[in-house]
Amino acid sequence: MGRTEFESCRRRFLTYIRIECGLAGATVEAYGADLRDLGDDLGAPPPAAITPRQLAEHLAGLKKHRSMAATSVARHMATIKVFCRWLYAENLVENNPADLLEQPTRWKKLPGVLSPRQVKLLLAAPQPPTNRDSIPLYLRDRALLELMYGCGLRASEAADLAADALHPALRVLKVTGKGSKQRLVPMGIPAQGALDWYLKDCRPRLVRTPPLDEGRLLLSRTGRPLERSMVWRIVKKAASDAGLAGKTSPHTLRHSFATHLLMGGADLRSVQEMLGHADIATTQIYTHVLDARLKALVRDHHPLANIRGRA
């Protein structure tokens, strides 16, 4: 009976976050997988029987026995906390068993970041094909890479860009992020140039009759919307061609975008808005950059910063 009750609650919760909260399909899928892991590990007890100790042991086991990365454990924890809050709000548990779990933001490691030189190598990796009669898909790939780095896009956000996402006069890109929330992100000249080139010389050759593009900006060879998995493959291939294999993913470009902005003097709140983070605590993983910049400012500009050995 317990397993049936746990699975029923899991399905109801997933329906709630999909319909009531409007979370993206990939997010709902990730929540569902995390809760399936929880149920399998705990033996799918009735939700009212779940204890804080069981939750803590489950999370510890993910890291110790499955060698799961701290960021993945943090995601599992976030899923559990949201699920337990929902159980409590629905009066399915008397007390929230996840109340005492440590906040997942404390588990996060600093993200991998490319140097500006490495970014340049990556962006220049897609090259024209030897067969000049073929569709110049390298223009699409260059536009994709420039947009991901130049606007800090997630892989899913790049794949979901609408055909009219670009506002040329304002030089901004309309991005639909998690929970279908939209934001406007300023575009640099290189990103807009790469996108214009793609729109002029590549995309028209990908469009089919009748159209299959579903109103999306970036298309596959068959004229259909570019899938998230293909975004990953394009980034991975460019990284390999640039000699950065094993170091780069779509999220690496997003992290590099944020880090380079902060290194250049941007404030954390502005970076939060451009990344589409609902909570500034998520953006605060980049505060190490601010700390380093502040130390450099003191070192370079304070009159006593470099004086040593004075009493």
Secondary structure as GFF3:
##gff-version 3
##sequence-region A 1 311
A	DSSP	alpha_helix	2	15	.	.	.	ID=ss1
A	DSSP	pi_helix	16	20	.	.	.	ID=ss2
A	DSSP	alpha_helix	25	42	.	.	.	ID=ss3
A	DSSP	three_ten_helix	47	49	.	.	.	ID=ss4
A	DSSP	alpha_helix	52	64	.	.	.	ID=ss5
A	DSSP	alpha_helix	70	89	.	.	.	ID=ss6
A	DSSP	three_ten_helix	104	107	.	.	.	ID=ss7
A	DSSP	alpha_helix	116	123	.	.	.	ID=ss8
A	DSSP	alpha_helix	137	151	.	.	.	ID=ss9
A	DSSP	alpha_helix	155	159	.	.	.	ID=ss10
A	DSSP	beta_strand	166	167	.	.	.	ID=ss11
A	DSSP	beta_strand	172	176	.	.	.	ID=ss12
A	DSSP	three_ten_helix	178	180	.	.	.	ID=ss13
A	DSSP	beta_strand	182	186	.	.	.	ID=ss14
A	DSSP	alpha_helix	189	201	.	.	.	ID=ss15
A	DSSP	alpha_helix	203	206	.	.	.	ID=ss16
A	DSSP	alpha_helix	228	241	.	.	.	ID=ss17
A	DSSP	alpha_helix	250	263	.	.	.	ID=ss18
A	DSSP	alpha_helix	268	275	.	.	.	ID=ss19
A	DSSP	alpha_helix	280	283	.	.	.	ID=ss20
A	DSSP	three_ten_helix	284	286	.	.	.	ID=ss21
A	DSSP	alpha_helix	287	301	.	.	.	ID=ss22
###
